[in-house]
Amino acid sequence: MVHKQPTLLDFGAIGDAQIGYISVAEFTKNLPFEVKRIFWTYFTPNNVIRGRHAHKELEQILIAVAGTIWVTTENIHGEKQHFTLDEPRKGLYIPTYHWNNLQFSHNAVLLSLTSQPYNAEEYIRDYDEFRSYGKIK
């Protein structure tokens, strides 16, 4: 499972409305990488834009386990995509060198699965620096 562009992944749902549902993510079955870090973001005011960065090596999957999260991605060539995450059975795969901006609904909880542990040196936090990679590649 190799993706070069942001891609919605559907983890499916097991169960029904009477008992509830479970969705499963497993490396080698429906995840494009082995998960090395998991974190979640919550209580984000809906007027705040989070993200505002890209990664050189890290890949990630974003899952809205509650609420709605609007995601805009941009590759190094300036091509943008817009996604709405509002189903816990779906995740958004974001590959390397994709800038992302996230806006949360009031009650949103974002679960992030990443391919690497945290490394501040690996982040691209300056938008102009990020855009310069499009001139190199």
N, CA, C and O atoms as CSV, one atom per row, in Angstrom:
chain,resi,resn,atom,element,x,y,z
A,1,MET,N,N,0.845,-1.168,0.000
A,1,MET,CA,C,0.000,0.000,0.000
A,1,MET,C,C,0.900,1.244,0.000
A,1,MET,O,O,1.301,1.714,1.065
A,2,VAL,N,N,1.215,1.772,-1.174
A,2,VAL,CA,C,2.068,2.948,-1.292
A,2,VAL,C,C,1.235,4.100,-1.836
A,2,VAL,O,O,0.583,3.973,-2.873
A,3,HIS,N,N,1.262,5.218,-1.133
A,3,HIS,CA,C,0.522,6.401,-1.553
A,3,HIS,C,C,1.487,7.571,-1.639
A,3,HIS,O,O,2.337,7.745,-0.766
A,4,LYS,N,N,1.359,8.367,-2.683
A,4,LYS,CA,C,2.177,9.571,-2.809
A,4,LYS,C,C,1.342,10.820,-2.559
A,4,LYS,O,O,1.885,11.915,-2.416
A,5,GLN,N,N,0.030,10.657,-2.506
A,5,GLN,CA,C,-0.901,11.766,-2.291
A,5,GLN,C,C,-1.727,11.482,-1.041
A,5,GLN,O,O,-1.894,10.324,-0.658
A,6,PRO,N,N,-2.242,12.528,-0.406
A,6,PRO,CA,C,-3.172,12.291,0.694
A,6,PRO,C,C,-4.334,11.423,0.211
A,6,PRO,O,O,-4.886,11.644,-0.867
A,7,THR,N,N,-4.687,10.447,1.017
A,7,THR,CA,C,-5.684,9.457,0.625
A,7,THR,C,C,-6.588,9.147,1.806
A,7,THR,O,O,-6.111,8.951,2.924
A,8,LEU,N,N,-7.893,9.103,1.561
A,8,LEU,CA,C,-8.815,8.663,2.604
A,8,LEU,C,C,-8.761,7.145,2.705
A,8,LEU,O,O,-8.856,6.442,1.698
A,9,LEU,N,N,-8.608,6.653,3.910
A,9,LEU,CA,C,-8.600,5.222,4.182
A,9,LEU,C,C,-9.890,4.873,4.910
A,9,LEU,O,O,-10.315,5.600,5.808
A,10,ASP,N,N,-10.510,3.769,4.530
A,10,ASP,CA,C,-11.730,3.322,5.193
A,10,ASP,C,C,-11.398,2.065,5.983
A,10,ASP,O,O,-11.068,1.031,5.403
A,11,PHE,N,N,-11.486,2.152,7.308
A,11,PHE,CA,C,-11.156,1.027,8.171
A,11,PHE,C,C,-12.342,0.091,8.392
A,11,PHE,O,O,-12.219,-0.921,9.081
A,12,GLY,N,N,-13.479,0.430,7.812
A,12,GLY,CA,C,-14.661,-0.396,7.963
A,12,GLY,C,C,-15.244,-0.277,9.363
A,12,GLY,O,O,-14.685,0.386,10.237
A,13,ALA,N,N,-16.368,-0.929,9.549
A,13,ALA,CA,C,-17.039,-0.924,10.845
A,13,ALA,C,C,-17.649,-2.288,11.082
A,13,ALA,O,O,-18.295,-2.859,10.203
A,14,ILE,N,N,-17.438,-2.795,12.267
A,14,ILE,CA,C,-18.011,-4.072,12.670
A,14,ILE,C,C,-19.046,-3.775,13.747
A,14,ILE,O,O,-18.758,-3.042,14.693
A,15,GLY,N,N,-20.233,-4.327,13.617
A,15,GLY,CA,C,-21.276,-4.113,14.612
A,15,GLY,C,C,-22.544,-3.598,13.971
A,15,GLY,O,O,-22.737,-3.708,12.760
A,16,ASP,N,N,-23.414,-3.030,14.803
A,16,ASP,CA,C,-24.663,-2.463,14.306
A,16,ASP,C,C,-25.146,-1.389,15.275
A,16,ASP,O,O,-24.540,-1.158,16.321
A,17,ALA,N,N,-26.242,-0.743,14.908
A,17,ALA,CA,C,-26.760,0.378,15.697
A,17,ALA,C,C,-27.204,-0.041,17.102
A,17,ALA,O,O,-27.244,0.792,18.007
A,18,GLN,N,N,-27.537,-1.313,17.291
A,18,GLN,CA,C,-28.005,-1.766,18.608
A,18,GLN,C,C,-26.872,-1.966,19.601
A,18,GLN,O,O,-27.039,-1.705,20.792
A,19,ILE,N,N,-25.725,-2.424,19.125
A,19,ILE,CA,C,-24.616,-2.704,20.044
A,19,ILE,C,C,-23.437,-1.747,19.890
A,19,ILE,O,O,-22.544,-1.721,20.737
A,20,GLY,N,N,-23.432,-0.967,18.822
A,20,GLY,CA,C,-22.310,-0.068,18.566
A,20,GLY,C,C,-21.349,-0.671,17.554
A,20,GLY,O,O,-21.594,-1.747,17.009
A,21,TYR,N,N,-20.257,0.033,17.311
A,21,TYR,CA,C,-19.325,-0.335,16.255
A,21,TYR,C,C,-17.890,-0.348,16.741
A,21,TYR,O,O,-17.548,0.281,17.742
A,22,ILE,N,N,-17.070,-1.066,16.025
A,22,ILE,CA,C,-15.630,-1.059,16.222
A,22,ILE,C,C,-14.984,-0.973,14.844
A,22,ILE,O,O,-15.425,-1.627,13.899
A,23,SER,N,N,-13.945,-0.167,14.739
A,23,SER,CA,C,-13.131,-0.096,13.527
A,23,SER,C,C,-11.721,-0.498,13.918
A,23,SER,O,O,-11.263,-0.198,15.020
A,24,VAL,N,N,-11.032,-1.181,13.004
A,24,VAL,CA,C,-9.730,-1.755,13.316
A,24,VAL,C,C,-8.693,-1.294,12.302
A,24,VAL,O,O,-8.937,-1.306,11.096
A,25,ALA,N,N,-7.531,-0.887,12.807
A,25,ALA,CA,C,-6.394,-0.540,11.956
A,25,ALA,C,C,-5.244,-1.470,12.324
A,25,ALA,O,O,-4.834,-1.543,13.482
A,26,GLU,N,N,-4.729,-2.181,11.318
A,26,GLU,CA,C,-3.640,-3.115,11.557
A,26,GLU,C,C,-2.560,-2.946,10.500
A,26,GLU,O,O,-2.839,-2.888,9.302
A,27,PHE,N,N,-1.302,-2.867,10.978
A,27,PHE,CA,C,-0.178,-2.798,10.057
A,27,PHE,C,C,-0.170,-4.065,9.206
A,27,PHE,O,O,-0.445,-5.155,9.707
A,28,THR,N,N,0.133,-3.926,7.970
A,28,THR,CA,C,0.158,-4.934,6.894
A,28,THR,C,C,-1.222,-5.235,6.340
A,28,THR,O,O,-1.323,-5.829,5.267
A,29,LYS,N,N,-2.291,-4.849,7.027
A,29,LYS,CA,C,-3.631,-5.082,6.487
A,29,LYS,C,C,-4.226,-3.809,5.892
A,29,LYS,O,O,-4.624,-3.804,4.727
A,30,ASN,N,N,-4.292,-2.728,6.674
A,30,ASN,CA,C,-4.906,-1.502,6.154
A,30,ASN,C,C,-4.185,-0.226,6.579
A,30,ASN,O,O,-4.738,0.865,6.443
A,31,LEU,N,N,-2.976,-0.342,7.085
A,31,LEU,CA,C,-2.146,0.823,7.400
A,31,LEU,C,C,-0.922,0.829,6.482
A,31,LEU,O,O,-0.304,-0.216,6.275
A,32,PRO,N,N,-0.567,1.985,5.934
A,32,PRO,CA,C,0.560,2.037,4.997
A,32,PRO,C,C,1.934,2.087,5.671
A,32,PRO,O,O,2.952,2.150,4.982
A,33,PHE,N,N,1.977,2.059,7.010
A,33,PHE,CA,C,3.249,2.071,7.728
A,33,PHE,C,C,3.048,1.486,9.114
A,33,PHE,O,O,1.922,1.386,9.601
A,34,GLU,N,N,4.153,1.101,9.744
A,34,GLU,CA,C,4.115,0.643,11.124
A,34,GLU,C,C,4.014,1.870,12.028
A,34,GLU,O,O,4.810,2.800,11.896
A,35,VAL,N,N,3.064,1.883,12.925
A,35,VAL,CA,C,2.826,3.027,13.804
A,35,VAL,C,C,3.891,3.059,14.907
A,35,VAL,O,O,4.102,2.078,15.620
A,36,LYS,N,N,4.561,4.229,15.027
A,36,LYS,CA,C,5.599,4.410,16.044
A,36,LYS,C,C,5.175,5.406,17.124
A,36,LYS,O,O,5.787,5.468,18.190
A,37,ARG,N,N,4.122,6.186,16.845
A,37,ARG,CA,C,3.658,7.187,17.812
A,37,ARG,C,C,2.166,7.410,17.620
A,37,ARG,O,O,1.670,7.431,16.494
A,38,ILE,N,N,1.459,7.573,18.726
A,38,ILE,CA,C,0.022,7.867,18.715
A,38,ILE,C,C,-0.210,9.050,19.641
A,38,ILE,O,O,0.271,9.064,20.774
A,39,PHE,N,N,-0.945,10.039,19.156
A,39,PHE,CA,C,-1.335,11.137,20.032
A,39,PHE,C,C,-2.708,11.629,19.619
A,39,PHE,O,O,-3.164,11.343,18.511
A,40,TRP,N,N,-3.370,12.366,20.498
A,40,TRP,CA,C,-4.693,12.899,20.201
A,40,TRP,C,C,-4.759,14.349,20.616
A,40,TRP,O,O,-4.086,14.779,21.553
A,41,THR,N,N,-5.582,15.093,19.904
A,41,THR,CA,C,-5.754,16.529,20.098
A,41,THR,C,C,-7.232,16.781,20.380
A,41,THR,O,O,-8.096,16.232,19.698
A,42,TYR,N,N,-7.524,17.604,21.375
A,42,TYR,CA,C,-8.915,17.853,21.750
A,42,TYR,C,C,-9.039,19.209,22.411
A,42,TYR,O,O,-8.034,19.842,22.735
A,43,PHE,N,N,-10.273,19.661,22.613
A,43,PHE,CA,C,-10.592,20.989,23.168
A,43,PHE,C,C,-9.956,22.114,22.343
A,43,PHE,O,O,-9.587,23.154,22.889
A,44,THR,N,N,-9.832,21.906,21.050
A,44,THR,CA,C,-9.285,22.936,20.163
A,44,THR,C,C,-10.414,23.890,19.776
A,44,THR,O,O,-11.409,23.452,19.197
A,45,PRO,N,N,-10.284,25.174,20.079
A,45,PRO,CA,C,-11.334,26.126,19.682
A,45,PRO,C,C,-11.524,26.103,18.157
A,45,PRO,O,O,-10.559,25.980,17.403
A,46,ASN,N,N,-12.781,26.224,17.721
A,46,ASN,CA,C,-13.059,26.106,16.285
A,46,ASN,C,C,-12.572,27.291,15.464
A,46,ASN,O,O,-12.660,27.254,14.237
A,47,ASN,N,N,-12.067,28.329,16.094
A,47,ASN,CA,C,-11.512,29.454,15.340
A,47,ASN,C,C,-9.983,29.364,15.226
A,47,ASN,O,O,-9.341,30.282,14.715
A,48,VAL,N,N,-9.414,28.272,15.694
A,48,VAL,CA,C,-7.961,28.060,15.649
A,48,VAL,C,C,-7.628,27.109,14.501
A,48,VAL,O,O,-8.275,26.075,14.332
A,49,ILE,N,N,-6.619,27.464,13.721
A,49,ILE,CA,C,-6.118,26.565,12.667
A,49,ILE,C,C,-4.880,25.873,13.219
A,49,ILE,O,O,-3.906,26.528,13.591
A,50,ARG,N,N,-4.923,24.553,13.269
A,50,ARG,CA,C,-3.785,23.768,13.753
A,50,ARG,C,C,-3.033,23.191,12.561
A,50,ARG,O,O,-3.391,23.429,11.408
A,51,GLY,N,N,-2.008,22.447,12.853
A,51,GLY,CA,C,-1.182,21.882,11.797
A,51,GLY,C,C,-0.146,22.910,11.393
A,51,GLY,O,O,0.819,23.162,12.116
A,52,ARG,N,N,-0.360,23.501,10.223
A,52,ARG,CA,C,0.544,24.532,9.698
A,52,ARG,C,C,1.981,24.051,9.648
A,52,ARG,O,O,2.901,24.753,10.068
A,53,HIS,N,N,2.164,22.840,9.125
A,53,HIS,CA,C,3.504,22.295,8.967
A,53,HIS,C,C,3.473,21.131,7.976
A,53,HIS,O,O,2.408,20.677,7.557
A,54,ALA,N,N,4.650,20.668,7.618
A,54,ALA,CA,C,4.824,19.472,6.792
A,54,ALA,C,C,5.940,18.652,7.430
A,54,ALA,O,O,6.604,19.103,8.364
A,55,HIS,N,N,6.133,17.455,6.919
A,55,HIS,CA,C,7.176,16.576,7.443
A,55,HIS,C,C,8.098,16.126,6.319
A,55,HIS,O,O,7.664,15.914,5.187
A,56,LYS,N,N,9.364,15.985,6.649
A,56,LYS,CA,C,10.349,15.513,5.685
A,56,LYS,C,C,10.346,13.989,5.586
A,56,LYS,O,O,10.518,13.436,4.500
A,57,GLU,N,N,10.150,13.314,6.714
A,57,GLU,CA,C,10.234,11.847,6.744
A,57,GLU,C,C,8.994,11.175,7.310
A,57,GLU,O,O,8.690,10.036,6.954
A,58,LEU,N,N,8.281,11.859,8.178
A,58,LEU,CA,C,7.155,11.262,8.886
A,58,LEU,C,C,5.908,11.204,8.014
A,58,LEU,O,O,5.572,12.167,7.325
A,59,GLU,N,N,5.233,10.072,8.054
A,59,GLU,CA,C,3.912,9.909,7.444
A,59,GLU,C,C,2.913,9.837,8.592
A,59,GLU,O,O,3.262,9.447,9.706
A,60,GLN,N,N,1.661,10.217,8.311
A,60,GLN,CA,C,0.680,10.150,9.383
A,60,GLN,C,C,-0.707,9.824,8.856
A,60,GLN,O,O,-1.009,10.001,7.676
A,61,ILE,N,N,-1.532,9.347,9.763
A,61,ILE,CA,C,-2.945,9.111,9.500
A,61,ILE,C,C,-3.722,9.892,10.549
A,61,ILE,O,O,-3.471,9.767,11.748
A,62,LEU,N,N,-4.670,10.699,10.082
A,62,LEU,CA,C,-5.510,11.509,10.955
A,62,LEU,C,C,-6.902,10.910,10.988
A,62,LEU,O,O,-7.479,10.615,9.941
A,63,ILE,N,N,-7.447,10.728,12.186
A,63,ILE,CA,C,-8.789,10.162,12.353
A,63,ILE,C,C,-9.577,11.063,13.294
A,63,ILE,O,O,-9.130,11.342,14.407
A,64,ALA,N,N,-10.739,11.517,12.856
A,64,ALA,CA,C,-11.641,12.270,13.729
A,64,ALA,C,C,-12.470,11.248,14.498
A,64,ALA,O,O,-13.458,10.732,13.975
A,65,VAL,N,N,-12.079,10.955,15.725
A,65,VAL,CA,C,-12.825,9.974,16.514
A,65,VAL,C,C,-14.091,10.584,17.102
A,65,VAL,O,O,-14.975,9.861,17.561
A,66,ALA,N,N,-14.182,11.908,17.089
A,66,ALA,CA,C,-15.400,12.618,17.493
A,66,ALA,C,C,-15.421,13.947,16.757
A,66,ALA,O,O,-14.372,14.525,16.470
A,67,GLY,N,N,-16.611,14.425,16.455
A,67,GLY,CA,C,-16.751,15.719,15.806
A,67,GLY,C,C,-16.304,15.709,14.353
A,67,GLY,O,O,-16.231,14.663,13.708
A,68,THR,N,N,-16.006,16.907,13.859
A,68,THR,CA,C,-15.610,17.093,12.464
A,68,THR,C,C,-14.308,17.867,12.411
A,68,THR,O,O,-14.104,18.827,13.154
A,69,ILE,N,N,-13.431,17.431,11.518
A,69,ILE,CA,C,-12.159,18.122,11.295
A,69,ILE,C,C,-12.020,18.347,9.799
A,69,ILE,O,O,-12.115,17.414,9.000
A,70,TRP,N,N,-11.791,19.608,9.434
A,70,TRP,CA,C,-11.592,19.965,8.032
A,70,TRP,C,C,-10.098,20.089,7.803
A,70,TRP,O,O,-9.414,20.817,8.522
A,71,VAL,N,N,-9.589,19.379,6.802
A,71,VAL,CA,C,-8.156,19.335,6.539
A,71,VAL,C,C,-7.889,19.838,5.130
A,71,VAL,O,O,-8.540,19.411,4.176
A,72,THR,N,N,-6.938,20.740,5.005
A,72,THR,CA,C,-6.447,21.159,3.693
A,72,THR,C,C,-4.990,20.737,3.609
A,72,THR,O,O,-4.186,21.063,4.481
A,73,THR,N,N,-4.659,20.007,2.546
A,73,THR,CA,C,-3.279,19.604,2.313
A,73,THR,C,C,-2.772,20.307,1.063
A,73,THR,O,O,-3.547,20.670,0.178
A,74,GLU,N,N,-1.465,20.492,1.005
A,74,GLU,CA,C,-0.842,21.101,-0.171
A,74,GLU,C,C,0.494,20.418,-0.403
A,74,GLU,O,O,1.301,20.288,0.518
A,75,ASN,N,N,0.728,19.977,-1.647
A,75,ASN,CA,C,2.023,19.376,-1.935
A,75,ASN,C,C,3.028,20.454,-2.319
A,75,ASN,O,O,2.671,21.630,-2.389
A,76,ILE,N,N,4.265,20.076,-2.566
A,76,ILE,CA,C,5.323,21.057,-2.827
A,76,ILE,C,C,5.144,21.779,-4.155
A,76,ILE,O,O,5.835,22.763,-4.421
A,77,HIS,N,N,4.228,21.304,-4.988
A,77,HIS,CA,C,3.940,21.956,-6.271
A,77,HIS,C,C,2.742,22.901,-6.179
A,77,HIS,O,O,2.320,23.469,-7.186
A,78,GLY,N,N,2.194,23.069,-4.972
A,78,GLY,CA,C,1.093,23.997,-4.758
A,78,GLY,C,C,-0.288,23.408,-4.986
A,78,GLY,O,O,-1.277,24.139,-4.946
A,79,GLU,N,N,-0.382,22.109,-5.224
A,79,GLU,CA,C,-1.686,21.466,-5.446
A,79,GLU,C,C,-2.348,21.191,-4.101
A,79,GLU,O,O,-1.784,20.520,-3.238
A,80,LYS,N,N,-3.566,21.728,-3.944
A,80,LYS,CA,C,-4.288,21.609,-2.676
A,80,LYS,C,C,-5.415,20.590,-2.788
A,80,LYS,O,O,-6.005,20.401,-3.852
A,81,GLN,N,N,-5.696,19.942,-1.666
A,81,GLN,CA,C,-6.843,19.049,-1.543
A,81,GLN,C,C,-7.542,19.384,-0.233
A,81,GLN,O,O,-6.902,19.786,0.739
A,82,HIS,N,N,-8.860,19.214,-0.216
A,82,HIS,CA,C,-9.667,19.489,0.967
A,82,HIS,C,C,-10.386,18.208,1.374
A,82,HIS,O,O,-10.941,17.502,0.533
A,83,PHE,N,N,-10.370,17.921,2.658
A,83,PHE,CA,C,-10.995,16.715,3.191
A,83,PHE,C,C,-11.826,17.077,4.412
A,83,PHE,O,O,-11.479,17.985,5.167
A,84,THR,N,N,-12.923,16.359,4.597
A,84,THR,CA,C,-13.732,16.477,5.803
A,84,THR,C,C,-13.679,15.133,6.506
A,84,THR,O,O,-14.088,14.111,5.954
A,85,LEU,N,N,-13.177,15.144,7.715
A,85,LEU,CA,C,-13.136,13.934,8.529
A,85,LEU,C,C,-14.264,14.023,9.540
A,85,LEU,O,O,-14.227,14.848,10.452
A,86,ASP,N,N,-15.271,13.167,9.374
A,86,ASP,CA,C,-16.413,13.203,10.283
A,86,ASP,C,C,-16.977,11.812,10.564
A,86,ASP,O,O,-18.097,11.674,11.057
A,87,GLU,N,N,-16.193,10.790,10.247
A,87,GLU,CA,C,-16.579,9.408,10.541
A,87,GLU,C,C,-15.397,8.709,11.186
A,87,GLU,O,O,-14.321,8.681,10.589
A,88,PRO,N,N,-15.544,8.139,12.386
A,88,PRO,CA,C,-14.411,7.500,13.042
A,88,PRO,C,C,-13.886,6.267,12.308
A,88,PRO,O,O,-12.812,5.766,12.643
A,89,ARG,N,N,-14.614,5.773,11.323
A,89,ARG,CA,C,-14.146,4.613,10.560
A,89,ARG,C,C,-13.200,5.001,9.434
A,89,ARG,O,O,-12.651,4.132,8.757
A,90,LYS,N,N,-13.005,6.306,9.228
A,90,LYS,CA,C,-12.159,6.766,8.128
A,90,LYS,C,C,-10.983,7.576,8.652
A,90,LYS,O,O,-11.083,8.289,9.650
A,91,GLY,N,N,-9.872,7.443,7.948
A,91,GLY,CA,C,-8.676,8.196,8.299
A,91,GLY,C,C,-8.086,8.828,7.053
A,91,GLY,O,O,-8.308,8.357,5.937
A,92,LEU,N,N,-7.340,9.887,7.251
A,92,LEU,CA,C,-6.673,10.564,6.152
A,92,LEU,C,C,-5.186,10.302,6.243
A,92,LEU,O,O,-4.532,10.711,7.202
A,93,TYR,N,N,-4.648,9.616,5.235
A,93,TYR,CA,C,-3.216,9.377,5.146
A,93,TYR,C,C,-2.560,10.625,4.564
A,93,TYR,O,O,-2.982,11.120,3.519
A,94,ILE,N,N,-1.531,11.133,5.238
A,94,ILE,CA,C,-0.774,12.280,4.738
A,94,ILE,C,C,0.679,11.854,4.567
A,94,ILE,O,O,1.357,11.548,5.548
A,95,PRO,N,N,1.159,11.832,3.323
A,95,PRO,CA,C,2.560,11.446,3.080
A,95,PRO,C,C,3.527,12.583,3.405
A,95,PRO,O,O,3.107,13.665,3.814
A,96,THR,N,N,4.789,12.339,3.226
A,96,THR,CA,C,5.814,13.350,3.445
A,96,THR,C,C,5.615,14.518,2.480
A,96,THR,O,O,4.970,14.380,1.441
A,97,TYR,N,N,6.176,15.656,2.840
A,97,TYR,CA,C,6.178,16.876,2.027
A,97,TYR,C,C,4.776,17.321,1.607
A,97,TYR,O,O,4.553,17.713,0.461
A,98,HIS,N,N,3.847,17.255,2.543
A,98,HIS,CA,C,2.496,17.791,2.343
A,98,HIS,C,C,2.159,18.694,3.523
A,98,HIS,O,O,2.027,18.239,4.660
A,99,TRP,N,N,2.023,19.984,3.226
A,99,TRP,CA,C,1.628,20.971,4.233
A,99,TRP,C,C,0.193,20.675,4.629
A,99,TRP,O,O,-0.615,20.309,3.775
A,100,ASN,N,N,-0.144,20.825,5.907
A,100,ASN,CA,C,-1.537,20.596,6.309
A,100,ASN,C,C,-2.012,21.655,7.283
A,100,ASN,O,O,-1.282,22.099,8.170
A,101,ASN,N,N,-3.259,22.042,7.087
A,101,ASN,CA,C,-3.980,22.942,7.990
A,101,ASN,C,C,-5.231,22.202,8.445
A,101,ASN,O,O,-5.905,21.553,7.645
A,102,LEU,N,N,-5.537,22.303,9.742
A,102,LEU,CA,C,-6.687,21.607,10.301
A,102,LEU,C,C,-7.555,22.582,11.084
A,102,LEU,O,O,-7.055,23.408,11.848
A,103,GLN,N,N,-8.868,22.468,10.879
A,103,GLN,CA,C,-9.826,23.241,11.658
A,103,GLN,C,C,-10.803,22.262,12.296
A,103,GLN,O,O,-11.287,21.339,11.642
A,104,PHE,N,N,-11.085,22.471,13.571
A,104,PHE,CA,C,-11.867,21.540,14.367
A,104,PHE,C,C,-13.257,22.080,14.672
A,104,PHE,O,O,-13.426,23.281,14.884
A,105,SER,N,N,-14.261,21.194,14.696
A,105,SER,CA,C,-15.542,21.570,15.275
A,105,SER,C,C,-15.352,21.620,16.792
A,105,SER,O,O,-14.351,21.130,17.313
A,106,HIS,N,N,-16.294,22.200,17.481
A,106,HIS,CA,C,-16.177,22.423,18.929
A,106,HIS,C,C,-15.852,21.138,19.704
A,106,HIS,O,O,-15.042,21.161,20.631
A,107,ASN,N,N,-16.473,20.034,19.328
A,107,ASN,CA,C,-16.339,18.795,20.086
A,107,ASN,C,C,-15.378,17.787,19.453
A,107,ASN,O,O,-15.394,16.612,19.819
A,108,ALA,N,N,-14.554,18.221,18.522
A,108,ALA,CA,C,-13.718,17.285,17.773
A,108,ALA,C,C,-12.558,16.734,18.607
A,108,ALA,O,O,-11.964,17.427,19.432
A,109,VAL,N,N,-12.264,15.454,18.352
A,109,VAL,CA,C,-11.087,14.795,18.907
A,109,VAL,C,C,-10.345,14.171,17.734
A,109,VAL,O,O,-10.912,13.371,16.989
A,110,LEU,N,N,-9.082,14.536,17.570
A,110,LEU,CA,C,-8.256,14.037,16.471
A,110,LEU,C,C,-7.274,13.011,17.002
A,110,LEU,O,O,-6.515,13.291,17.930
A,111,LEU,N,N,-7.286,11.827,16.418
A,111,LEU,CA,C,-6.321,10.778,16.725
A,111,LEU,C,C,-5.300,10.753,15.595
A,111,LEU,O,O,-5.666,10.662,14.423
A,112,SER,N,N,-4.012,10.833,15.948
A,112,SER,CA,C,-2.943,10.825,14.947
A,112,SER,C,C,-2.069,9.603,15.134
A,112,SER,O,O,-1.594,9.326,16.235
A,113,LEU,N,N,-1.861,8.873,14.045
A,113,LEU,CA,C,-0.962,7.722,14.016
A,113,LEU,C,C,0.224,8.124,13.149
A,113,LEU,O,O,0.031,8.570,12.018
A,114,THR,N,N,1.446,7.976,13.654
A,114,THR,CA,C,2.597,8.426,12.885
A,114,THR,C,C,3.613,7.303,12.682
A,114,THR,O,O,3.675,6.337,13.442
A,115,SER,N,N,4.398,7.472,11.633
A,115,SER,CA,C,5.384,6.455,11.265
A,115,SER,C,C,6.692,6.592,12.032
A,115,SER,O,O,7.559,5.725,11.927
A,116,GLN,N,N,6.849,7.669,12.803
A,116,GLN,CA,C,8.087,7.902,13.540
A,116,GLN,C,C,7.790,8.566,14.875
A,116,GLN,O,O,6.755,9.212,15.035
A,117,PRO,N,N,8.696,8.408,15.835
A,117,PRO,CA,C,8.562,9.170,17.074
A,117,PRO,C,C,8.760,10.657,16.791
A,117,PRO,O,O,9.233,11.026,15.717
A,118,TYR,N,N,8.402,11.504,17.741
A,118,TYR,CA,C,8.551,12.943,17.575
A,118,TYR,C,C,10.023,13.309,17.393
A,118,TYR,O,O,10.896,12.815,18.107
A,119,ASN,N,N,10.276,14.191,16.416
A,119,ASN,CA,C,11.615,14.722,16.160
A,119,ASN,C,C,11.436,16.125,15.605
A,119,ASN,O,O,11.045,16.285,14.449
A,120,ALA,N,N,11.712,17.137,16.403
A,120,ALA,CA,C,11.490,18.527,16.003
A,120,ALA,C,C,12.270,18.906,14.749
A,120,ALA,O,O,11.819,19.761,13.987
A,121,GLU,N,N,13.417,18.299,14.518
A,121,GLU,CA,C,14.248,18.613,13.349
A,121,GLU,C,C,13.598,18.168,12.039
A,121,GLU,O,O,13.957,18.657,10.967
A,122,GLU,N,N,12.668,17.267,12.123
A,122,GLU,CA,C,12.051,16.673,10.948
A,122,GLU,C,C,10.880,17.512,10.414
A,122,GLU,O,O,10.435,17.307,9.285
A,123,TYR,N,N,10.393,18.437,11.209
A,123,TYR,CA,C,9.263,19.280,10.829
A,123,TYR,C,C,9.711,20.410,9.897
A,123,TYR,O,O,10.829,20.913,10.011
A,124,ILE,N,N,8.832,20.800,8.980
A,124,ILE,CA,C,8.987,22.023,8.196
A,124,ILE,C,C,7.871,22.935,8.690
A,124,ILE,O,O,6.704,22.712,8.370
A,125,ARG,N,N,8.214,23.953,9.460
A,125,ARG,CA,C,7.212,24.823,10.070
A,125,ARG,C,C,7.080,26.169,9.380
A,125,ARG,O,O,6.150,26.924,9.664
A,126,ASP,N,N,8.002,26.477,8.478
A,126,ASP,CA,C,7.966,27.739,7.740
A,126,ASP,C,C,7.405,27.477,6.343
A,126,ASP,O,O,7.961,26.691,5.576
A,127,TYR,N,N,6.299,28.146,6.025
A,127,TYR,CA,C,5.618,27.898,4.750
A,127,TYR,C,C,6.507,28.229,3.549
A,127,TYR,O,O,6.510,27.486,2.567
A,128,ASP,N,N,7.252,29.322,3.610
A,128,ASP,CA,C,8.131,29.689,2.491
A,128,ASP,C,C,9.226,28.641,2.290
A,128,ASP,O,O,9.577,28.312,1.157
A,129,GLU,N,N,9.756,28.127,3.381
A,129,GLU,CA,C,10.743,27.043,3.267
A,129,GLU,C,C,10.104,25.820,2.612
A,129,GLU,O,O,10.701,25.200,1.731
A,130,PHE,N,N,8.888,25.473,3.042
A,130,PHE,CA,C,8.171,24.345,2.451
A,130,PHE,C,C,8.007,24.528,0.949
A,130,PHE,O,O,8.275,23.604,0.180
A,131,ARG,N,N,7.574,25.698,0.528
A,131,ARG,CA,C,7.357,25.967,-0.907
A,131,ARG,C,C,8.672,25.893,-1.685
A,131,ARG,O,O,8.662,25.575,-2.874
A,132,SER,N,N,9.790,26.178,-1.043
A,132,SER,CA,C,11.081,26.114,-1.737
A,132,SER,C,C,11.433,24.689,-2.139
A,132,SER,O,O,12.209,24.499,-3.076
A,133,TYR,N,N,10.889,23.682,-1.463
A,133,TYR,CA,C,11.163,22.296,-1.834
A,133,TYR,C,C,10.590,21.969,-3.205
A,133,TYR,O,O,11.096,21.075,-3.884
A,134,GLY,N,N,9.544,22.675,-3.624
A,134,GLY,CA,C,8.972,22.467,-4.950
A,134,GLY,C,C,9.898,22.925,-6.060
A,134,GLY,O,O,9.797,22.457,-7.195
A,135,LYS,N,N,10.787,23.824,-5.740
A,135,LYS,CA,C,11.752,24.312,-6.736
A,135,LYS,C,C,12.938,23.368,-6.856
A,135,LYS,O,O,13.632,23.363,-7.873
A,136,ILE,N,N,13.175,22.560,-5.808
A,136,ILE,CA,C,14.305,21.638,-5.774
A,136,ILE,C,C,13.938,20.315,-6.435
A,136,ILE,O,O,14.722,19.763,-7.207
A,137,LYS,N,N,12.750,19.810,-6.132
A,137,LYS,CA,C,12.368,18.465,-6.586
A,137,LYS,C,C,11.796,18.462,-7.975
A,137,LYS,O,O,11.431,17.405,-8.490
